[in-house]
Amino acid sequence: MTLTKSDPASTLRRWHSYSLKTLLIVMTVFAVLIGSRAQQAHDQNIATKRIRELGGEVTYDFKPSFEETYRRQMEAQVAVATGQQPPVYDDRPKAPKWLVDRLGIDWFARVTEVRLAKSMLVDDDLAVLTRLPRLRRLTLRALPNLTDEGLKHVGKLRRLEILDLSENSLVGHGYTDAGLAHLSKLTSLDRLTLDSSHIGDEGLKHLSELTKLESLSIESTQVTAAGLKHLKRSTRLRSIGTTIPMNDAMLASLEPFKQLELILPLHETATDNGLQHLRGFRQLKQLDVSDTQITDKGLETVATMSGLTSLSLRRTAITDTGLQQLRNLPGLTQLELTGTGISDAGLKHLTTLTALEHLGLNDTQIEGTGFRDLMAQKTLTSLGLSNTRLTNEGLAEIGKFAAVHILIVSHTPISIHGLHHLSKMTMLSHIDLSATSIDDEGLEQLKHLPTLKSLNVYGTEVSEAVAANNPNWNIVP
C-alpha cells in the first residue's frame, strides 16, 4: 500500500475555500437578520408616529405598563406618607444611550401597549396597529368613530392579552354584536372590557373560543344572564364585571365559572336555591348576600366556598344555629352579621375563624358574654356592637381582646362602671360611645390607653371641658 504525502499548499487552499464559504454564509445570515430588524424598526417607527399624531400613547417593553405605573405611583405615595424611601426602578433600555440616540429606540425595544382614548381617529387608522407584532395590551376607549370595521384590524393582533373597548357607544354609534366576530381569533386574550357598548347576548356567541379569558367586563351593556351561557368554555374566568342583577337566574348562569374570585352583591330577591349554583366556588374571595332572602340553608352552600376572606350577611334571616356552617371557612378576615338575629349563643360557632380581623354585630341580640368563647381570636382588630344589648359584664369579656383598634359600642346599655374593663386594650385608637350613659367621670378611665386618638361621644353627658383637657384626643361631641 502506497501512502501519498499531502500537499501543504493544496490543504491551505482548501482551508481558505471553506473559510471563505463559511464567512460568506455568516455574513449573509447576519445581513438578513439586520435587514429584518431594520424593517421591523421602520414599521414600528411609522406606527408609533401615527399613534401619537392621533393623540395616543405607547409603552415599550422596557417600561412598565400604564397599570403598573399607576401602582408604583400609589406605592410611592404610601412610602412618603409613612416616612419611607420610595422604591427606585431602572426602566432604561438595555442598549447604551449613545446607540439608542444614534439609531432610535425602535431598534432596541418593542411596543407592547397602546392607548387611544377620545381620539377622532377613523376605522382605517387602526390598520397601523398591525405593524406592532409584539402588542400585548390595547385600549380603544371613547372613540366616536369606531365601528365594526375598526374591529377588523383589532382582530389581526393575535398576541393581544388585554383589550379595552369601553365607552365607545357613549360618544358615537359604536360597534355591534356582529363586530365582535372579528375578535374570535384573539385566543390569547385574558382580559376583555366591553363596558358601555351596544352588545347583547348575540355578541357573546363570538367570544366562545376565548377560553383563556380570566376577566370580562360587560357593565352597562344589553347582555343578560342568558347570554353568559355562550362563555361556558371560558372556565378560567376569575372576574365578570356586570350590572346584571345578581338574582337566582344570574347565579344559575355563573355555575360553569368555578374559578370566580369576585361577584357583585346579590340582589334582594336572591334565595337559597339560587345560591346553590355557587356550591364549590373555592376561589371566591368575597361574598355579600346582605338584604337577600338567604337563610341558614343557604349557609350550607356558603360553607363550600373555602377560599372566602370576606362575608357579609347583613339583614338576612340567619340564626345562631346557621353560624355553625362557617366553621369550615378558616380564612375569613371580615364577617358582617349586622341586623341579624344573632345572639351570644351563636358566637361559639366562630371559634375556628382564627384569622378574623373585623366582626360586625351591630343591631343584633348580643349582650357580650358570648365573647368568652372567642378568646382564640388574637387577630381581631375591629368590632362593631352598636345598638346591641351589650352590658358591663359583656364589656369585661370584650376587654380581653388586646389587639382591637376600633370599638363601636354606641346605643348600648353600658355605663361608666364598665369602662375600666377596657384597660388592657392598649391598641385602641377609636371608640364610639355615642348615645350611651357615659359622662366625664367615665372618660377619665380611658386616659391610660396609649394609642387612643378618636372618641365619638355624641348624645352622652360628656362636657366640652373634657375635650379641652385632652388635646391629644379627637373628640366628636
N, C-alpha and C positions, 0 to 999 in steps of 0.2 A: 504494500500500500504506500502510495507516494503522498506526502504532505506538501501542500503549496503554501509558501510563505506569503502572508498578507502584505499587500502594498500599502504602506502608511499614507501615501498621498491619496490613494483611492478611498481609504477609510475616512480620511479627513473631509474629502469632497462629499461623501455620503452623509456624514455628520452635519456638515454645513447645510446640505439639502434638506435634511429632516428638520433642522433648527429653523430654517427659513420658513418651511411649511407650517411648523408649529407657531412661530411668531405671527405668520400671516393669519392663521386661524384665530389666535388670541386677539389680534388687533381687529379682526372682522367682528368677532363676538363683542368686543369692547365698544366698537363703533355702533353696532346695533343697539346695545344697551344704552349708550349715551344718546343716540338718536331717539330711542323710545322715551327715555326720561325727559329729553328736551321737548318732545311733543306733548307729554303729559304736563310738564310745567307750563308750556304755552297755552294749552287748553284750560288749565286751572286759572292761569292769569286772566284770560279772557272772561271766564266765568265770574271770578271774584270782582273784576272791574264792573261788570254789568250788574251784579247783585248790589254793589254799593251805589251804583247810579240809580237803582230802583229803591234806594233807602233801606237796604237790608244790611245784615251783619253776618260775618263769617267767623268761625273758630277753627284754628289749625290744630293738628294732633298733639302738639307740644303744649297747648294751652288747655286750661280746664273748661269744661262745658259751662254754659250760662247758669245752669242749676248749681254746679259745683262752685262757681264764682260767688253766687249769692250765699251759699252755705259758708264759704270762707269769710265773707263779709260779716255774717252773723257771728261766726266763731271769733273773729277779731273784736267785735263789739263786746262780746261776753268777756273776753280776756281783759280788755281795757277796763270794763266795769268792775272786774274782780281784782284789779291790780296786777294782772299777769302780763307777760310779754306775748303779744300776738305771734302765732307761728309764721315762719318765713318759708315761702315756696320758691323753688327755682323753675320758672316757666320759660326758659330760653331754648331756642332750637339747639340741636346737638352740634351743628356746624359752626365754625368760627364766625364771629360777627363780620369780619372784613370780607369773608367769602359770601356771606348772605347779602351784604351790601353790594357786592360786585355782581352777583348773578341773580339776586332776587329770592325772596322767601319761597316762592313756588318750586324752586329746585330742591328744597330740603325739607319741606313739610307738606302734608296733605290736609285739605279741608275736610273736616269731619262733621261740622254743624253749620246750618244756615238758618237765619231767622228773617222772615219777611212779614211785617205787620203794618196794616193801614197804608199799604202801598197802592198806587194806581196802576200797577202792572196789569197786563192782559195775559190771557192763557198762554200764548206763544212765547212770552218772555220766560216761562218756566222750562223751555227746552234747553236753556243754558245749564240747567242742573245736571244734565246727563254728562257734562264734561267733568263732573266731580265723582269719580268712581269709588272713592272711599267715604262718601257721605253716609253718616250713620243717623244723624238727628236733623229733622226738618220741621220748622214752624212756618205755617202759612195762615196767619190769623187776621181776621177782619179785613179781607181783601174784597172790595166791592165788585171787581170784575172777574173773580174766579168762578169758573163753571165746570161742568163735566169735562170739557175739552182740556182744561188745565190739568185735570187729574190723569189724563193720558200720559203726560210727561212724568208725573209723580210715580206712576205705575212702572216706569222703567228703572227706577232706583232700587234695584233688588237687594242692596245691602242695608237698606233703611231698618233701623231698630226702633226709633221713636218718631212718631208723626203727629203733629198737632194741626188740625184743620178746623179749629173752633171759631165761632163768632162771625162766620162769613155770611150767614143769612141775615145778620143784624144790619149789615151795611150794603147788601146787594142781593141779587137773586140767589146766589149760592149754588152749590152742587146738589144733585138729586140722588135718589136710590140707585138709578141706573149708572151714575158716575162712579159709585163705589165698586163697580165691576172692574175698574182699572186697577184697583188695589188688591185684587185677588191673588196676584203673584208675589206680593210682598211678604213672603213666608218667614222672613227673619224678624218681622215686627214683634216687639214685645210690649209696646205701649202705643195706644191709639186714642186720640182725643177728637171727638166729633161734636162737642157741645154747641148749642145754639145753631143747629142746622136743620134743614127740611127733611132729613132722612127719617124713614119709618121702618117697620118690620121687614118690608121687602128688601131694603138696603142691606140688612144684616145677613141676608142669604149669601151675598157676595163675599162675606168675610168668613165663611165657614171653613176655608182652608188655612186660616191664620191660626194654626194650632200652637204657636209659640207665644201667643198673646198672654201677658201677665196683668196688664192694666188696660181697661176700656172705660172711657168716659163718654156718656151719651146724655148728659144733662140738657134739659130744655130742647128735646127733640120730640118726634112723634112716635118713637119706639114704645111699644107696650110690653107687658110681661110675656105675652105670647111670642113676641119676636125673638126673645133670648134663646128659644129652642134651636134656632139656626146656628148657635155657637156651642152646641153641646160637645163638640170635639175639642173646643178650647179649654181643656181641663186644667191648664196651668194658671188660669185667671186667679189673681190674688185680690183684685180690686175692680169693682164695677161701680162707676160713678153715675148715678141716675136720679132723676126727680120723680120716678115712678113710685107711687105709694107702696110701702112695704107691707101690703096686706097678704092674706093667705095665698092668693093667686100668684103674687110676685114671689113669695117664698117658695112656692112649688117650682117656679121657673129657675130658681137658683140651685136646685138639688144636684145637677151634674157638676157644679163647681165647688168641689170639696176642698180646694186649696185657698178659698177666700179667707182673707185676713180681716177685712173691714166691710161692713154693710151699714146702711143708714139705719137710724132708729125705726123700729117697727111702727106701723100705722095703728091707730087706736082700735081698729077693727080686727087686728091680728089675734088669732086664737091658738090654743094648744095644738089643734090639728094642723094649722099652718106651720107652726114652729117645728113640727116633726120632720119637715122636709130638710131641716138643717142638722139632723141627727148625724153625729160622727164628724162634724166640721172641726177637726182638731187643730187647724191652723188659725181659726178665728181668734182675734185678739180682743175685740171689743164687741159687746152686745148690749143694746139699750132697748128694753121692752116696756119702758115707762108708759103709763096710761093706756095699756092694752088690756085684752081680755085674758091674759095669761094667768094660770093658776098653779097650784102645786104640781099638777100633772105635767104642765109644761116644763117644770124644773127637771123632770126626768130626762127630757131632751137636752136641756142646758148641761146636765151632768156629763154628757158625752163630748162636750167641747173642751177637751182637756188643756187646750192652749190659751184659754181666756185669761186675760190680765185685768180687764175692766168689765164689770157687770152692773147694770142699772135696772132695778126692779121697782122704781118709784111708782107709788099709787097703783099697785096691782093687788090681786086678791090672794096673794100667797100668805101662808100661815107659818107658825113655828115649826110644825111638822115638816113642811116642804123644804125648810132650810137644810135638812139632813142630806138632801141631794147635792149640796155644794161641797161636801167633804172631799169629792174627787177632783176639785179644782184648786190644787195647792199653789198654782201660780198667780192667783188673784191678788192684785195690789189695790184695786179700787172696787168697793162694794157699796152700792146705794140701795137702802131699804126704806127711804123716806116715804111716809104716807101709807105704810102697810100696817097690818095688824100684829106685827111682831112684838113679842114681849121678852122679858128676861129669860123665859124658858127656852126660847129659840137660840139664844147665844151659845149654848153648849154645842150646837151643831157646827159652829165656826172654828172649833179648836184646831182643825187641821190646816187652816188658812194662815200659815206661819209667815207668809210674805206680805200680808195685808198692811197697807200704808194709810188708806183712807176708809173710814167706815161711817156711812151716813144713816143715822137713825132718827132723824127729825120727824116729828108728828107720828110717833109710834107709842106703844104702851110701856116703854122701857122705864123702870124705876132705878136701875143701875146695879142692883145686887148680882145680877147675872154675869157681870164682868169678872167675877172671881173665877169663872170657867175659862177665861181668855188670858190668863197670866203668861202663857207661852208666846203671846203676840208681842215680841220685842221690837217689831218694826213699825208699829202703829204711830203715825205722826199727825194725823188729822182725825178729829172725832166730832161728829155733829149730833147733838142731842136736844135741839131746840124744840119747844112745845111738846115735851115728854113729861112723864110722871117722876122725873129724877128727884131723888131725896138726898138728904145729907149722908145717909148710910150708903147710898149708891155712889155718891161723890167720893167716899172713902175708898171704894174699890177702884174708881177711875184714877184716883191719885197715885196708884201704884204703877201707872204706865209712864215711866220716866222719859220716854222718847217722844211723847206728844208735843208738837209745836203749836197746833191750832186746836182750841177747845171752844165749841159753841154750846152754851147751856142757857140760852135766853128763853124766856117764857116758861120757866120751870119753878117748882116749889122750894128750891134750895134756899137756905138762909145764911146769915153771916157766920153761924156756928159750924157750917160745913166747909168753909173756905180753907181752914187750916189743913184740911186733908190734901191740899194741893202742894204742900211744902216740898215734896220730893220730885215735883215735875219741873226740874231745873232747866228743861229745854223749851218751856213755854214761851212763845213770842206774841201770841194773840189770844185773848179771851173775850168772848161775847157774853156779857152778863145782863143784857138789856131785858127790861120788863121782869126783873126779879126783885126780891126784897132787900137787896144789898144796899148798904149805906157806907158812910165814911169809915166807920169802925171796921167793916168787913174788908174794905180795900187795904187797910193797914196790914192785914195778914198776907198780902201779896207782895209787900215791899222787898222781901228777901229773894224773890225769884230773879235770878241774874240776867236772863235774856228777855224778860217781858218788855215789850215795846208798845203794844197796842191793846187798848181796852174799849169795849163798847158798853157804856152804862146808861144808854138811853132808857128813860122810863123808870129809873131807880131813884133812891134817896141820896145818891152821891152828890155832894155840893161842888160848886165851881172852885172852891178853895183848894180842894184836893188836887185838881189839875195844876194849879199854880204852885203847889208844894212838891209836885212830882214832874219836873220839866222833861225828864227822860221818857216819860210815858206819853203816847199819843192817845189822849182820852176823848172819846166821842160822847158828849153829854146828851 
